[in-house]
Amino acid sequence: MSETLLVSNIILWCLVIGLVVIVIALARQVGLLHERVSPAGALMPTTGPKVGELTTALDLQGLNGEPVRLGGANPEGRTTLVLWISPTCPVCRALVPTARSLATHERFRLVYASDGGKPESHRAYVKTLGIEKYPYVISQALGISYAVSKLPFAALIGADGILKSKGLVNTREHLESLVVSMETGIESLQDYVRLAESESDRRLTERAS
């Protein structure tokens, strides 16, 4: 009886050790995959103004008739985040809290934009989202000037009027990646990843030689 119990314990411990080895191996593979998977940045269109170019100042009218200037140098010395949204865009609603959280930093000025529709529906939309304190412009010309073809779309215009980043933003990570691109001085997060991979390959080549 004691011999049977001893054999059972040995088998049990072997199974436990085997499971531990498997878990460690899986954890290592997950870590490798995490390093290799590129972060998803905003999809940048090839048309419209290029990142690094000086934007043209547009004098527009807000939803309540107030003047709103977009583009060109900002006398307040703040970067302008323009987020194009629409009452008919379900993804847009989910990104509004992210845009508001970015706008809590004093260096950011947040402006919402749309390219068309009845002002009444937009006013109801603004009230539902609770974004009454932010400028909201309806301008087809603005959308055309930045080559906005799909929503939600965002652009970051520096205080000097230079376009810092832009792109189609379907998630919180996409929107935040525009800020990362601006801070790193690299046009897109995908470019940043490619540069990092190239640098890593260069260092491996140097070590091998």
KETOR-160673 format. One record per residue: residue in three letters; x, y, z of N, C-alpha, C in turn. Coordinates in steps of 0.001 Angstrom, whole numbers, padded with zeros to 6 digits, always signed. Atoms other than C-alpha are relative to their C-alpha. Example, Ala and Ser with C-alpha at 12.3 -4.5 7.8 and 13.67 -1.06 7.14 Angstrom:
BEGIN
ala+000890-001190+000000+012300-004500+007800+000900+001200+000000ser-000820-001190-000060+013670-001060+007140-000770+001090+000730
END
This chain:
BEGIN
met+000845-001206+000000+000000+000000+000000+000877+001253+000000ser-000897-001149-000093+002797+002389+000932+000769+000204-001297glu-000708-000117+001274+004621+001589-002292-000899+000631-001064thr+000953-000588+000963+001492+002443-004307-000150+001495+000225leu+000125-001420-000338+001141+005763-002468+001243+000768-000422leu-001252-000647+000379+004804+006547-003077+000070+000211-001506val-000001-000114+001461+004471+005843-006796-000969+001076-000458ser+000998-001019+000357+001334+008018-006958+000544+001401+000242asn-000575-001314-000316+003150+010906-005271+001069+000394-001017ile-001046-000288+000988+006076+010587-007665-000612+000413-001325ile+000682-000332+001256+003747+010614-010671-000630+001386+000077leu+000648-001301-000191+001859+013606-009249+001020+001132-000093trp-001030-001040+000028+005056+015573-008701+000572+000171-001410cys-000471-000088+001384+006216+014749-012214-000963+000817-000861leu+001006-000767+000732+002936+016100-013576+000056+001478+000341val-000073-001400-000440+003244+019276-011495+001215+000682-000622ile-001215-000575+000580+006815+019862-012651-000168+000211-001504gly+000249-000132+001432+005761+019231-016238-000884+001181-000324leu+000893-001135+000207+002937+021754-015965+000718+001326+000214val-000766-001230-000269+005285+024356-014471+000887+000331-001191val-000866-000216+001163+007702+023899-017375-000811+000516-001184ile+000856-000427+001110+004848+024273-019883-000454+001445+000182val+000453-001365-000281+003543+027438-018191+001127+000999-000245ile-001147-000890+000212+007029+028987-018203+000276+000177-001486ala-000240-000067+001440+007469+028128-021872-001052+000858-000697leu+001072-000799+000593+004081+029619-022755+000164+001485+000332ala-000204-001388-000406+004827+032781-020770+001116+000644-000818arg-001113-000516+000812+008099+033185-022661-000449+000285-001422gln+000494-000217+001354+006340+032792-026001-000917+001212-000083val+000883-001169-000038+003701+035355-025008+000828+001275+000039gly-000878-001160-000067+006487+037789-024125+000649+000308-001329leu-000592-000199+001323+008167+037264-027490-001007+000552-000997leu+001047-000488+000894+004886+037770-029333-000333+001451+000288his+000301-001377-000395+004235+040944-027362+001041+000967-000555glu-001055-000859+000518+007590+042337-028456-000072+000142-001508arg+000003-000001+001457+007033+041400-032080-001228+000659-000606val+001235-000594+000540+003471+042677-032475+000119+001519+000005ser-000108-001448+000110+003538+046247-033713-001244+000670+000556pro+001168-000716-000485+001279+048749-031961-000784+000586-001151ala+000863-000482+001083-001686+049819-034070-000129+001504+000084gly+000102-001442+000035-001338+053453-034984-001113+000435-000926ala+001035-000540+000865-003756+055722-036774+000388-000197-001461leu-000234+000202+001427-004121+055049-040507+000070+001358-000679met-000196-001316+000590-002672+058062-042288-000298-000028-001495pro+000280-000054+001438-004129+058951-045708+001165+000624-000753thr-001093-000536+000812-001763+059795-048543-000361+001336-000630thr+000439-001258+000587-003842+062741-049723-000115+001073+001083gly+000158-001085-000951-004351+066131-048131+001333+000553+000460pro-001242-000615-000479-001789+068225-046236+000914-001045+000640lys-000979+000935-000522+001402+066411-045261+000440+000416+001406val-000547-000273-001325+002742+066098-041742+001306+000782-000175gly-001179-000852+000115+005353+068813-041264-000241+001247-000825glu+000325-001176+000802+003631+071293-043561-000756+001033+000819leu+000741-001077-000647+002254+074659-042500-001445-000045-000464thr+001423+000062+000342-001543+074531-042362-000534+001395-000332thr+000643-001259+000370-003754+077200-043873-001054+000367+001043ala+000980-000457-000981-005777+079255-041409-001379+000118-000639leu+001376-000075+000482-009520+078825-041903-000856+000648+001079asp+000912-000665-000923-011997+081185-040265-001387-000597-000187leu+001258+000736+000072-015068+079091-039529-000978+000519+001043gln+001049-000382-000960-018279+079427-037548-000406-001219+000799gly+000401+001088-000875-019116+077297-034554-001493-000262-000075leu+001400+000423+000037-022413+075553-034015-000937+001071+000546asn+000821-001054-000597-023663+078494-031952+000306+001379-000574gly-000278-001265+000666-022390+081162-034336+001293+000665+000398glu-001249-000609-000446-019085+081841-032570+001112-000240-001018pro-001105+000177+000953-015919+082376-034677+000990-001055+000496val-000984+001040-000330-013518+079423-034747+001044-000006-001098arg-001097+000051+000974-010115+079591-036444+000748-001309+000166leu-000760+001242+000011-008418+076344-037405+001121+000108-001009gly-001157-000092+000868-004955+076105-038883+000747+001297+000231gly-000822-001174-000233-002160+078631-038919+000503+000028+001440ala-000553-000122-001345-000335+079780-035805-001092+000286+001022asn+000973-000195-001068-002270+079641-032542+000535+001031+000981pro-000496-001053-000905-001903+082875-030537+000025-000436+001459glu+000017+000481-001383-002681+080927-027353+001180-000915+000296gly-001164+000849-000194+000407+078796-027894-000342-001448+000313arg+000416+001380-000283-001506+075502-027768-000161-000799-001286thr+000236+000918+001105-001694+072491-030030-001499-000256-000121thr+001424+000214+000224-005125+072036-031591-000262-001429-000446leu+000449+001336+000375-006704+068590-031682-001377+000133-000641val+001280-000039+000709-009442+068412-034304-000485-001435-000172leu+000582+001339+000129-011705+065371-034106-001289+000098-000797trp+001200+000021+000846-014203+064801-036916-000915-001123+000461ile+000982+000971-000476-017329+063059-035648-001335+000260-000693ser+001311-000155+000616-020933+062601-036707-001050-000725+000838pro+001067+000688-000740-024270+061707-035093-000309-001390-000545thr+000274+001303+000612-024488+058763-037509+001182-000962+000093cys-001204+000822-000126-021056+057373-036584+000057-000621+001400pro+000007+000630-001330-021258+054816-033723+001372-000045+000662val-001351+000057-000573-017466+054611-033282+000401+001352+000581cys-000364-001349-000444-017183+058386-032874-000357+000236+001465arg+000473-000217-001367-019186+058375-029653+000978-000572+001028ala-000913+000654-000934-016688+055993-028014+001319+000750+000145leu-001274-000708-000040-013741+058272-028825-000075+001361+000679val+000162-001324-000612-015174+061454-027352+000635+000077+001396pro-000653-000081-001321-014071+060622-023750+001522+000058-000088thr-001449-000040+000170-010510+060001-024977+000459+001387-000420ala-000340-001353+000447-010438+063329-026776-000121+000996+001151arg+000184-000903-001144-011758+065065-023667+001120-000166+001016ser-001088+000223-000956-009092+063442-021496+001302+000620-000499leu-001182-000649+000556-006376+064673-023869-000094+001513+000155ala+000203-001448-000071-007881+068155-023756+000131+000538+001414thr-000183-000481-001373-007467+068296-019966+001390+000606+000186his-001327-000609-000041-003813+069125-020626-000084+001399-000596glu+000120-001396+000419-003402+072887-020968+000573+000250-001395arg-000623-000248+001292-001306+072525-024105-000902-000382-001170phe+000892+000442+001070-004217+071018-026063-001282+000816-000024arg+001289-000646+000255-007171+072855-027547-000813-000981-000837leu+000817+001001+000664-009964+070501-028580-001126+000650-000793val+001075-000481+000871-012272+071233-031508-000634-001207-000678tyr+000730+001053+000706-014953+068880-032815-000473+000549-001342ala+000400-000447+001332-015860+068994-036482-000860-001060-000677ser+000818+000888+000820-018353+067498-038903-000133+000645-001374asp+000007-000559+001356-018741+067885-042657-001388+000258-000563gly+001329-000280+000520-022494+068208-042950-001098-000477+000924gly+001144+000386-000819-025968+067610-041608-000725+001208+000553lys+000799-001085-000555-028684+069671-039982+000545+000451+001349pro-000522-000508-001274-027489+071934-037156-000791-000500+001204glu+000830+000446-001123-030430+070806-034997+000441-001391+000494ser-000420+001346-000390-029280+067174-035045+001371+000037+000673his-001324-000117-000610-025730+068234-034216-000103+000610+001406arg+000180-000586-001333-026916+070368-031302-000487-001057+000990ala+000485+001079-000858-028805+067399-029898+001119-000991+000292tyr-001142+000910-000138-025712+065249-030459+000995+000540+001016val-000924-000661-000927-023488+067729-028629-000515-000075+001431lys+000606+000042-001339-025885+067845-025692+000050-001411+000573thr-000040+001390-000453-026071+064045-025505+001402-000396+000445leu-001385+000345-000330-022276+063760-025459+000570+000858+001131gly-000478-000873-001064-021894+066575-022944+001248+000778-000375ile-001197-000709+000460-019378+068521-025031-000342+001440-000404glu+000456-001354+000345-021137+071892-025075+001107+001045+000127lys-001012-001035-000249-018038+073741-023815+001101+000027-001056tyr-001027+000062+001030-015919+072741-026811-000528+000560-001323pro+000436-000459+001326-016025+074429-030236-000412-001181-000873tyr+000523+001047+000877-018009+072392-032755-000368+000663-001313val+000240-000655+001283-017923+073331-036419-000555-001012-001019ile+000514+000795+001122-019884+072014-039391+000522+000649-001268ser-000632-000607+001162-017786+072617-042474+000476-001073-000975gln-000441+000927+001044-017464+070602-045648+001364+000408-000532ala-001282-000500+000496-014566+072810-046719+001154-000462+000885leu-001043+000448-000928-012603+071862-043612+000338-001470-000237gly-000229+001417+000247-013075+068162-044260+000741-000241-001301ile-000664+000138+001299-012016+068559-047883+001463+000418+000099ser-001371-000504-000094-008913+070553-046960+000929-000984+000698tyr-000819+001002-000687-007701+067718-044689-000218-001406-000553ala+000239+001277+000687-008849+064949-047054-000651-001025+000920val+000730+000899-000891-011250+063461-044521-001029-000774-000816ser+000911+000828+000785-012984+060558-046244-000815-000950+000872lys+000693+000894-000918-013968+058380-043277+000097+000533+001420leu+000028-000443-001391-014856+058974-039655+000111-001212+000931pro-000548-001241-000546-013686+059262-036972+001416+000270-000504phe-001288-000447+000518-010690+061256-038181+000516+001087+000925ala-000559-001000-000900-008295+063399-036181+001261+000606-000594ala-001217-000682+000424-005530+065914-036787+000526+000827+001158leu-000655-000816-001015-003022+067611-034485+000754+001125-000695ile-000634-001175+000591-001998+071138-035458+000772+000708+001100gly-000831-000633-001018+000904+072615-033527-000307+001468+000180ala+000216-001420-000272+000878+076056-031972+000616+000870-001087asp-000645-000738+001092+003140+077131-034849-000726-000165-001327gly+000777+000197+001209+000527+076019-037380+000449-001180-000841ile-000509+001155+000727+002508+072961-038487-000868-001222+000311leu+000760+001234-000203+000525+069743-039003+000926-001048+000617lys-000863+000921-000734+002010+067358-036434-000327-001461-000302ser+000417+001368+000308-000003+064209-037172-001467+000015-000397lys+001398+000112+000420-003295+063036-038652-000287-001463-000307gly+000322+001365+000380-005178+059863-039420-001396-000430+000398leu+001275+000629-000345-008240+057670-039234+000162-000667+001362val-000140+000494-001376-008816+056819-035558-001245-000797+000387asn+001137+000855-000349-011049+053862-034787-000001-000438+001458thr-000102+000423-001389-009837+053208-031237+000712+001069+000819arg-000721-000901-000909-008450+054977-028198+001491-000006-000312glu-001431+000124+000298-004997+053645-029098+000372+000767-001261his-000255-000752+001223-005257+055135-032583+000112+001493+000295leu+000012-001427-000307-006085+058568-031196+001232+000392+000813glu-001169-000293-000826-003335+058437-028580+001288-000106-000803ser-001210+000155+000813-000846+057332-031243+000353+001284-000735leu-000283-001283+000640-001205+060748-032897+000853+000876+000901val-000789-000767-000964+000154+062347-029735+001414-000562+000082val-001321+000646-000020+003000+059801-029646+000806+000416-001223ser-000681-000395+001231+003839+060624-033264+000485+001439+000080met-000381-001403-000135+003885+064330-032481+001186+000147+000945glu-001060-000123-001000+006108+063888-029417+001320-000581-000474thr-001227+000624+000492+008603+061641-031209+000523+000669-001261gly-000411-000643+001230+008683+063751-034351-000032-000928-001197ile+000115+000970+001078+007934+060676-036469-001433+000021-000508glu+001313-000224+000596+005017+060880-038892-001078-000940+000516ser+000995+000963-000460+003277+057693-037770+000643-001007+000932leu-000509+000998-000920+003601+055012-035128+000578-001189-000748gln-000539+001088+000809+004168+052443-037854+001435+000313-000435asp-001358-000404+000364+007221+054420-039013+000939-000134+001185tyr-000805+000116-001213+008462+054507-035435+000419-001454+000239val-000298+001423-000192+008223+050711-035196+001028-000473-001016arg-000948+000408+001036+010039+050272-038506+001401+000511+000300leu-001302-000551-000359+012846+052568-037348+000619-000770+001157ala-000503+000753-001145+013126+050685-034065+000503-001373-000431glu-000418+001309+000487+013325+047357-035894+001293+000106-000804ser-001220-000200+000781+015972+048727-038271+001200+000218+000911glu-001075-000249-000962+018029+049975-035337+000402-001279+000713ser-000281+001276-000662+017713+046600-033626+000790-000929-000915asp-000727+000828+000973+018851+044786-036802+001431+000504-000176arg-001336-000576+000164+021797+047183-037140+000908-000402+001154arg-000800+000370-001165+022953+046488-033594+000362-001489-000008leu-000289+001435+000075+022667+042720-034112+001084-000270-001028thr-001021+000167+001039+024733+043015-037297+001376+000421+000518glu-001272-000475-000546+027409+045012-035485+000593-000996+000997arg-000486+000984-000967+027598+042429-032697+000519-001252-000688ala-000412+001211+000721+027852+039579-035198+001334+000182-000700ser-001262-000252+000692+030714+041277-037008+001134+000273+000986
END
